[in-house]
Amino acid sequence: MPFVVHCIDRPDAGDLRQRTRAEHLEYMIANGDRVAFGGPLQDDDGTKVIGSLMVLSFDTRAEVDAFLGAEPYARAGLFAELSVSRLRQMVPENPPGLLMRELEREQAALA
């Protein structure tokens, strides 16, 4: 089950992200089988990193919480805000044909 993790850096974090980046990258590499995708969030100009986004593949929220409890940026206190949401993946289709089945169900409900 995918979970979306949306994190916003503390405004007073200074160079904390840079100081913990190597450890964060090692953690992401070691847990690559659980990270569907992710990366740094940037400001509108793309000149400053303002947070992180990760889509994680775990069965339960407790597993996500354990992952985040050991994640270097989170452990270092980099984030001012951190939210976790379960995601029902629709695009790209998983499984194939999912969108057509959803459309047919919606159309039938309107008929």
Secondary structure, DSSP 8 states (H G I E B T S, - for coil): -EEEEEEEE-TT-TTHHHHHHHHHHHHHHHTGGGEEEEEEEE-TTSSSEEEEEEEEE-SSHHHHHHHHHH-HHHHHT-EEEEEEEE----SS-SSTTHHHHHHHHHHHHH-
